[in-house]
Amino acid sequence: MNGNGNRLCEKTALITGGASGIGLGIAEKYVAEGANVVLVDLDAFKLEEAKQKLGEACDVAVANVTVESDVQRAVKLAVTRFGRLDIGVNAAGVGSLAPIVDLSYEEFSKIVDLCLKGVFLSMKYEAKQMTAQGSPAAIINISSLNSIQPAEGYAAYCSAKAGVNMLTKVGAMELGPDGIRVNAIAPGLINTPQTAPIFEMEPLYNAYLENTPMGRSGTIDDVANAALFLASDDSSWIAGDTLVVDGAAHTKRYPEMGKILKEMGLM
């Protein structure tokens, strides 16, 4: 893959949720800037596709970020394959839609396990390796606009992502003395395979645009550029922050999901 620069030259990044969407977009950006990457995901087929695309700068681990031994194994692979770990990007996550009164405990737990506990486990073992190395490093957690803006039917997702923001602050406080910067990125509506259904529902998509001052949805590249900045030396004194990448959508309100879906006959 042709590089555009060398802002991450000789650095190694571990990226969870790296087989597609935002995680893969960040991996592509990092490799273009000189980094090696280890992609972590449950989708073995998509991981192999990504590995073929990114070439020698990439290795992959089929792993579940909610399983502690899987996370340890992924971090160990990064060190074995590339000699060190300089950047952790924790992007694995999923959402589901259900009002609180209909939301099962099992579904709530599944979302919190992946979106919050998975970030915790990833941070834990990334930080252990980074601390042992004794050199500056960066951890970037992918949060969401829904960490600061509530959405109907997303109680589990909103709660988990709000937890990611606070986990990021605590991580920055504890790890800063070791030279490890911890930040989060909170994307708004980004065009990814996971969000494709929203783009196919015109009333819902239009409601997003009406509540986004910049008048468009985001791209994977919008988030990847932010992740590049936070991983690079350009952000060497930024830590404990959540960078909202949403076209100023957080200044307005989230679409009335329940009302719109009911009008469409989907709820």
C-alpha positions in Angstrom: 0.0 0.0 0.0 1.4 3.4 -1.0 2.1 5.7 2.0 1.3 9.4 2.1 3.6 10.3 4.9 5.6 9.0 7.8 3.9 10.3 10.9 3.6 6.8 12.3 6.9 5.4 10.9 8.2 2.3 12.9 5.1 2.4 15.2 2.8 -0.6 15.7 -0.9 -0.3 16.3 -3.4 -2.9 17.6 -6.9 -2.2 16.2 -10.0 -4.0 17.5 -13.0 -4.2 15.3 -10.4 -3.9 12.5 -11.9 -6.1 9.8 -14.3 -3.5 8.4 -15.8 -0.1 8.8 -14.1 2.5 11.0 -11.5 0.1 12.4 -10.3 -0.9 8.9 -10.4 2.7 7.7 -8.1 3.7 10.6 -5.8 0.7 9.8 -5.5 1.9 6.1 -4.6 5.4 7.3 -2.0 4.2 9.7 -0.3 1.9 7.2 -0.2 4.8 4.7 1.6 6.8 7.4 4.3 4.1 8.0 2.8 2.0 10.8 2.5 -1.7 11.2 -1.0 -2.9 12.3 -2.5 -5.9 14.0 -6.3 -6.2 13.3 -8.5 -7.9 15.8 -12.0 -9.1 14.9 -14.3 -12.1 15.0 -14.8 -12.2 11.2 -11.9 -14.4 10.0 -12.9 -14.0 6.3 -12.9 -10.2 6.4 -9.7 -10.2 8.4 -7.9 -12.2 5.7 -9.2 -9.8 3.1 -7.9 -6.9 5.1 -4.5 -8.6 5.5 -4.2 -9.2 1.7 -5.1 -5.6 1.1 -2.6 -4.1 3.6 0.2 -6.4 2.9 3.3 -7.1 5.0 2.5 -4.2 7.4 -0.5 -6.1 8.7 -1.2 -9.2 10.8 -4.5 -10.4 12.1 -6.0 -12.1 15.1 -9.4 -13.7 15.3 -10.4 -12.8 18.8 -13.2 -11.8 21.1 -12.5 -8.6 23.0 -14.8 -9.7 25.8 -12.6 -12.7 26.5 -9.5 -11.8 28.5 -7.2 -14.5 27.2 -8.1 -13.5 23.6 -7.1 -9.9 24.2 -3.8 -11.0 25.8 -3.1 -13.2 22.8 -3.7 -10.4 20.4 -1.4 -8.0 22.2 1.3 -10.8 22.3 0.9 -11.2 18.6 1.6 -7.6 18.0 4.8 -7.8 20.0 5.9 -11.1 18.5 5.3 -10.0 15.0 6.4 -6.4 15.1 8.5 -6.1 18.3 6.4 -3.5 20.2 3.0 -1.8 20.7 2.8 1.9 20.4 -0.9 2.5 19.6 -4.1 0.9 20.7 -7.4 1.7 18.9 -10.4 0.1 20.5 -13.2 0.2 17.9 -15.0 -3.1 18.4 -18.7 -2.4 19.1 -22.3 -3.0 18.2 -25.7 -1.5 18.9 -29.3 -2.7 19.1 -32.7 -1.1 19.1 -35.3 -1.6 21.8 -37.2 0.5 24.3 -36.1 0.1 27.9 -39.4 -1.7 28.8 -38.8 -4.3 26.0 -35.0 -4.5 26.3 -33.9 -7.9 27.7 -31.2 -8.2 30.4 -29.3 -10.5 28.0 -29.3 -7.9 25.2 -28.3 -5.1 27.5 -25.4 -7.2 28.9 -24.3 -8.1 25.4 -24.0 -4.5 24.3 -22.3 -3.4 27.5 -19.9 -6.4 27.4 -18.7 -5.6 23.9 -18.8 -1.8 23.9 -17.5 -1.1 27.5 -16.0 -4.2 29.0 -14.2 -5.0 25.7 -12.7 -1.5 25.7 -11.6 -2.0 29.3 -9.9 -5.3 28.6 -8.2 -3.9 25.5 -6.9 -0.9 27.4 -5.7 -3.1 30.3 -3.4 -5.3 28.2 -2.4 -2.6 25.7 -1.3 -0.4 28.7 0.5 -3.3 30.4 2.7 -3.7 27.3 3.2 0.0 26.7 4.2 0.6 30.3 6.7 -2.3 30.1 8.3 -0.7 27.1 8.7 2.6 28.8 8.2 4.8 25.8 5.5 7.2 24.7 2.3 5.6 23.5 -1.3 6.3 22.7 -4.6 4.6 23.3 -7.7 5.7 21.3 -11.2 4.5 22.2 -14.0 4.8 19.7 -16.9 6.2 21.6 -20.0 7.7 19.9 -22.2 10.8 19.6 -24.6 8.7 21.7 -22.2 8.9 24.6 -23.3 12.5 25.1 -26.6 12.6 23.2 -29.4 10.2 24.2 -31.3 8.2 21.5 -34.6 6.4 21.9 -34.2 2.7 21.9 -30.4 2.8 22.5 -30.3 2.6 26.3 -27.6 0.0 26.3 -25.5 1.5 23.6 -25.7 5.1 25.0 -24.9 3.9 28.5 -21.9 1.8 27.3 -20.5 4.6 25.2 -20.9 7.1 28.0 -18.9 4.7 30.1 -16.2 4.6 27.5 -15.8 8.4 27.8 -15.2 8.2 31.6 -13.0 5.1 31.2 -10.9 7.2 28.8 -10.5 10.0 31.4 -9.5 7.6 34.2 -7.1 5.9 31.8 -5.5 9.2 31.0 -5.2 10.1 34.6 -3.6 6.8 35.6 -1.4 6.2 32.5 -0.3 9.8 31.9 2.7 9.5 34.2 4.0 6.6 32.1 3.8 8.7 28.9 0.6 6.9 27.6 -2.0 9.3 26.2 -5.6 8.1 26.3 -8.3 9.8 24.3 -11.6 8.9 22.7 -13.3 9.8 19.4 -17.1 10.2 19.4 -18.3 9.9 15.8 -21.7 11.0 14.6 -23.5 9.2 11.8 -20.7 7.6 9.7 -21.4 5.7 6.5 -20.3 2.2 7.3 -21.6 -1.3 6.6 -23.1 -1.3 10.2 -25.0 1.9 9.6 -26.2 1.0 6.1 -29.9 0.5 7.2 -30.1 4.1 8.4 -29.0 5.4 5.0 -31.6 3.2 3.3 -34.5 4.7 5.5 -35.0 8.2 3.9 -37.1 9.7 6.7 -34.6 8.7 9.4 -31.6 9.7 7.3 -33.1 13.1 6.5 -33.8 13.6 10.2 -30.1 13.1 10.9 -29.1 15.6 8.3 -31.7 18.2 9.6 -30.0 17.9 13.0 -26.4 18.2 11.7 -25.4 21.8 11.1 -22.8 20.9 8.5 -25.5 19.2 6.5 -23.9 15.8 5.7 -23.2 12.5 7.2 -19.6 11.6 8.0 -17.2 9.3 6.2 -14.8 6.7 7.6 -12.0 9.0 6.5 -13.3 11.7 8.8 -12.8 9.5 11.8 -9.6 8.0 10.5 -8.0 11.4 10.1 -8.9 12.2 13.7 -7.4 8.9 14.8 -4.2 9.6 12.9 -3.9 13.0 14.7 -4.5 11.4 18.1 -1.9 8.7 17.4 0.7 11.0 16.1 3.2 13.4 17.9 1.0 16.3 16.7 -1.2 15.6 19.7 1.6 15.0 22.2 -0.1 17.1 25.0 -3.7 16.0 24.4 -5.0 13.3 26.9 -8.2 12.5 28.6 -10.3 14.1 25.9 -13.2 12.9 23.8 -13.0 14.4 20.3 -16.5 14.7 18.8 -16.5 14.1 15.1 -20.1 14.8 14.0 -20.4 17.9 11.9 -21.7 19.7 15.1 -24.7 17.3 15.5 -24.2 17.4 19.2 -25.2 21.0 19.3 -28.8 20.1 18.2 -30.8 17.0 19.1 -30.9 13.3 18.1 -33.7 12.3 15.7 -36.9 11.0 17.3 -36.2 7.4 16.5 -39.4 5.9 17.9 -41.7 8.4 16.2 -40.0 8.1 12.8 -39.9 4.3 12.9 -43.6 4.1 14.0 -44.6 6.4 11.1 -42.7 4.0 8.8 -44.5 1.0 10.3 -41.3 -0.4 11.7 -42.1 -0.2 15.4 
